[in-house]
Amino acid sequence: YAVNPSSNTVVSPVDGTIQSVFPTKHAIGIETASGIEVLIHLGIDTVELEGEGFEIFVEEGQEVIAGDKIAEMDLASIKKAEKDTTIMVVFTNLTENQDFEFIQTNDISEDTEIGRVNERNIG
């Protein structure tokens, strides 16, 4: 799913452990206790900014709780660089019997539960 940010603050969408912080600061990987891998991608084509406009507040191995501040994006400078500020949240290792269910899709805030990963019975 994607979020159009209204503030510079980026919070963790899940409880988990920080697995990776990209050197260009445009993406952060988190793994949940159940093994779901979540990639938070800050903006579109922002890797080209080489870290400009981003500040990261977590490091690899750190535990986070949903709602914890993990980064800041300088939305104005990113837009000035003609990049899209949309934040993408990607589940990179869901299995065939897992899907994402949206709970809330409008007017979200830092403490809004957007959705959940569900297990489906197949066969």
C-alpha positions as CSV (number, residue, x, y, z in Angstrom):
1,Y,0.0,0.0,0.0
2,A,1.0,3.6,-0.3
3,V,0.6,6.7,1.9
4,N,0.7,10.3,0.8
5,P,2.4,11.9,3.8
6,S,1.1,15.1,5.3
7,S,4.0,15.6,7.7
8,N,7.8,15.0,7.6
9,T,7.6,12.2,10.3
10,V,7.7,8.6,9.2
11,V,6.7,5.9,11.7
12,S,7.0,2.2,11.7
13,P,3.9,0.5,10.4
14,V,4.6,-2.7,12.4
15,D,6.3,-4.1,15.5
16,G,9.6,-5.7,14.5
17,T,13.3,-5.6,14.1
18,I,15.1,-3.2,11.7
19,Q,16.8,-5.5,9.2
20,S,18.2,-2.9,6.8
21,V,18.7,0.8,6.4
22,F,19.6,1.7,2.8
23,P,22.8,3.8,2.6
24,T,20.8,6.3,0.5
25,K,18.3,6.6,3.4
26,H,15.3,6.2,1.1
27,A,14.2,2.7,2.4
28,I,14.1,0.8,5.6
29,G,13.4,-3.0,6.0
30,I,11.7,-4.4,9.1
31,E,11.0,-8.0,10.0
32,T,8.0,-8.8,12.3
33,A,8.2,-11.5,15.0
34,S,6.2,-13.8,12.7
35,G,8.8,-13.4,10.0
36,I,6.9,-11.0,7.6
37,E,9.4,-8.7,5.8
38,V,8.2,-5.1,5.4
39,L,10.0,-2.6,3.2
40,I,9.2,1.1,3.8
41,H,10.2,3.0,0.6
42,L,10.3,6.8,1.2
43,G,9.2,8.4,-2.0
44,I,9.5,7.4,-5.7
45,D,12.9,7.6,-7.5
46,T,14.3,9.1,-4.3
47,V,17.4,6.8,-4.4
48,E,18.7,9.4,-6.8
49,L,18.8,12.0,-4.0
50,E,21.6,10.0,-2.4
51,G,20.3,10.6,1.1
52,E,19.5,14.3,0.7
53,G,16.2,15.2,2.4
54,F,16.1,12.2,4.7
55,E,17.1,11.6,8.4
56,I,17.0,8.1,9.8
57,F,16.4,7.5,13.5
58,V,16.9,3.7,13.7
59,E,19.7,1.3,13.0
60,E,19.9,-2.4,12.0
61,G,19.1,-4.8,14.8
62,Q,16.9,-2.2,16.7
63,E,13.5,-3.2,17.9
64,V,10.6,-0.9,17.0
65,I,6.9,-0.8,17.9
66,A,4.2,0.3,15.4
67,G,4.1,4.1,15.6
68,D,7.7,4.6,16.6
69,K,9.4,7.4,14.7
70,I,11.9,5.8,12.2
71,A,12.7,8.6,9.8
72,E,12.0,12.1,8.7
73,M,11.5,13.2,5.1
74,D,12.0,16.9,4.2
75,L,8.9,16.9,2.0
76,A,9.6,20.4,0.6
77,S,13.2,19.6,-0.5
78,I,12.1,16.3,-2.0
79,K,9.4,18.0,-4.0
80,K,11.8,20.7,-5.0
81,A,14.0,18.0,-6.4
82,E,11.0,17.0,-8.5
83,K,10.5,13.6,-6.7
84,D,7.2,12.1,-5.5
85,T,7.0,11.9,-1.7
86,T,4.6,8.9,-1.7
87,I,5.6,6.3,1.0
88,M,5.2,2.7,-0.2
89,V,4.9,-0.1,2.3
90,V,5.7,-3.5,0.6
91,F,5.4,-6.9,2.1
92,T,8.2,-8.7,0.4
93,N,7.8,-12.3,1.5
94,L,4.1,-13.1,1.8
95,T,3.2,-16.6,0.9
96,E,0.4,-17.8,-1.4
97,N,-1.9,-18.2,1.6
98,Q,-1.4,-14.7,3.0
99,D,-3.0,-11.5,2.0
100,F,-3.3,-7.9,3.3
101,E,-6.7,-6.7,4.4
102,F,-7.3,-2.9,4.6
103,I,-9.0,-1.6,7.7
104,Q,-8.6,2.1,7.3
105,T,-7.8,3.9,4.0
106,N,-8.5,7.6,4.6
107,D,-7.5,10.2,7.1
108,I,-4.8,8.1,8.7
109,S,-2.5,9.3,11.5
110,E,0.6,7.9,13.2
111,D,-1.5,5.6,15.5
112,T,-4.0,4.4,12.8
113,E,-4.1,0.7,12.1
114,I,-4.2,0.6,8.3
115,G,-4.5,-3.1,7.9
116,R,-3.3,-6.6,8.7
117,V,-1.9,-9.7,7.1
118,N,-4.3,-12.6,7.2
119,E,-3.7,-16.3,6.6
120,R,-6.1,-18.0,4.2
121,N,-7.0,-21.7,3.8
122,I,-6.1,-22.9,0.4
123,G,-7.4,-26.1,-1.1
